Amino acid sequence: MVLTISLIFYASFLIFAVFATLLITEIMGSVLMLISWDNVKSRVLEYIVPIWEVTGTFGVFWVVVVDFSFPSILIPAAHIYAVAIMLFLILIVARNASIVFGEYIIKRGWLDEKKLYMAYSASTIALGIVVLVMLSSIISGSGVDLASGVFNIGTWLSSGGSYAFILGTLLIGVGLAPVFYGLKPLRFIALPATATGVTLSILSYYLYLPSLVSPMILVPAILTLLVPVLFSVDKAYSIVTNKLVFATVSVVILFSLNFLVYPEAFGKALPVDSVTTSGPMASAFFTITLIGGLLLAAMLVIYLFAVKRSLGGKLTTASGK
Amino acid sequence: MVAMDVFDRFLFAYTIGTHIILVTMSITLIVLISIAEFIGIRRNDQHYLTLSERLTKVFVISFGVGTASGIVMAVEMINLFPAFMTLVSKTGAIALFYAEVFAFFLETISLVIYVYYRKAFTGKYTHWILSIFIALGTIGSAVFITMVNAWMNSPNGFNLPQFIATGQVTGVNPWAPFITPTTFAQVAHVITTTVFTGAMLVGTYFAYKYLRSKGNEEKAFYTKGLKLTGIVSIVGIILSGLTGSHEMGTLLTSQPLKYAALDLNYLPGTNMPERLFGFLQNGKFVWGLEIPNVQSLLASFETGIKELPGLTQFPAQDWPPLYIHTSFDIMVTGGLLLGLFLFILAIMWIARKNPFGSKYMLYAQGILGILALVVYELGWMTDEVGRQPWIVYNVMRTSAAANLTPSLLVPGLLIIAFYAVLIPLTFYFFARVFNSRSLSEDLSGKEPSGGVNY
């Protein structure tokens, strides 16, 4: 029974890791577009335009999996994150609408492709920050009063860990963006930004709750630092900028962070197993996941096949060609 | 100050009311795209191929905004009605949502390949087959979501009396919600009416464009478009009528109170008249028309049931708002009007006349496409309001499921304002991308018109 419950948690966390990876790659592209639109647009849009729909679908996937896996947390979560969730919703609609309009717009009047992609970038980054605020509080319990179902943004802001968490994560994003999008001229910022980001992230966990920092943190930290290191080595360049490789590594890194919320979340205040589904619902979860997962895997194979054929046999366009 | 449960209901009704417009467009567009591409390949007809490509661009926008709107729906349900979603998550109803996600993946990934990687497929029919996968995913998503709604109307898969008495979910059968007494009737009616409504709406735009066409080429193009939407609409309304009649029969057995409210039956009885419009005043039917025996005849024909239910058989606090009788009658009257138009259209085609050579038929198509959407929205309103005061019929009241946090108010109002801008803007973009290139450019087939414009 305990094993089943754990498996449900790990399955849902894996789906979260995939969703977060897709979202992070979009946020990295958004930052780059905001900073240097003319120089990066073709490289970034080449990736983002086909993938943003898949990100959204994984977002829905994760939301439904959370509903399925942790039914007892829904009422408290709805109260705690009522405002954050509403903001998230507005931003997701803004993100989708601006990118899909930007994709097909023919300039007429003041509205053009650039403005719409800027709106997309801004809303995607804002969306990421809302998600980060929620995640940091789920990890640390900062600002959350589980008993009364309230999230106090003032309390959250009064913790030094919150600033370190947001800044650290954003810096990791800035550091890894040139890697993912194969932007050689920005090689020099990759390692310093990522290393500072990783340090700040670990510091944030310590500031929130010293017991959150365990030896397990070394796995994601080393893997994350390895990416910009390999980016600076010419022989490894094409491997690390391969989007599939990068995404896989990112999923592994994010998945390895599961110890921050399991077996207890909200700053060790909530035992996750106590709110996880069990019994016949758990069996149904695994059955549908298996059937749906096979369908999804088949679709992804066809997708990769199509991408490969379209790109003349390569699975990356960011190899510096 | 507005009560928060009323606000939650209003907000959800508003967002779902706008969301279904996008869903209607998406479901219908992929059906039209697939048929147009098939005809285009089969007959080597550039008009149909161009139509398919142009509609694909519109579909991508509809999908993009619709996906976001779908996420809003999924999350709003947790945020606005957490007790309801907790019940859903502890029973097999969540399995329907879960299955829906995989249908959604089928739609998304097929669409991405169909639109952005068409060069990967050299065979014309291979590319067309992808449209079938998109359609399966799109319609599959709609089917699973409608199954959730059917479960809300006729809940099963757990110990209902135990839950009502104690609030504890026990005796769960996670697969039962896949088949409830109302599932087939509701799914069949929703899918057919959705495709019908979308086809009429797209037809409205084609009629408008035809009226504004200057050259013969444009006229020929939009005539083919109207032919396509016309045929889909005709098939759609026939199936909508049949499934609608079947759904009324299902209501009679599974939701007799809703049935009694729809037909304004104050007392139960036999040989009941069909009541058109009107109201109940102290138990008496006033300001409406009664056609003797017709209600009983229809019910008997559909279900064999002779004794029809009346409102007095149920506690007054469980009655839905009785204005659903009026919304139902407007829906049926609108449906009949649409049926009449499509009947004339079919007759003209059978008589080998060009119906769209007549300005009046084009105007009628233009106006009736909008009416189809009104009828469709009224249908959903009737269904949802007809289930009130329950969010899960006879199990959980909407007021008990609602999130009463006042902090929802401001972001909720922002969502309302945002949608008010977004939906007209989305339709504006539909039109803009549909006409982003001149018809002659598209027909020349020099470069694919789909894709990214950077």
Interface residues (C-beta under 8 A of the other chain):
Chain A: K41 S42 L45 V49 P50 I51 W52 E53 V54 G56 T57 G59 V60 F61 V63 V64 V65 D67 F68 F70 P71 S72 L74 I75 A77 A78 H79 Y81 A82 V83 I85 M86 L87 F88 L89 I90 I92 V93 A94 R95 N96 A97 I99 V100 F101 E103 Y104 I105 I106 R108 E113 T277 G279 P280 M281 S283 A284 F285 I288 T289 I291 G292 L295 L296 M299 L300 I302 Y303 F305 A306 V307 R309 S310
Chain B: K57 V60 I61 F63 G64 V65 T67 A68 S69 G70 I71 V72 A74 V75 E76 I78 N79 L80 P82 A83 M85 T86 V88 S89 K90 T91 G92 I94 A95 F97 Y98 A99 E100 V101 F102 F104 F105 L106 T108 I109 S110 L111 V112 I113 V115 Y116 Y117 K119 A120 F121 V172 N173 P174 W175 N403 T405 S407 L408 V410 P411 G412 L414 I415 F418 Y419 L422 L425 T426 F429 R432 V433 S436 V452 N453 Y454
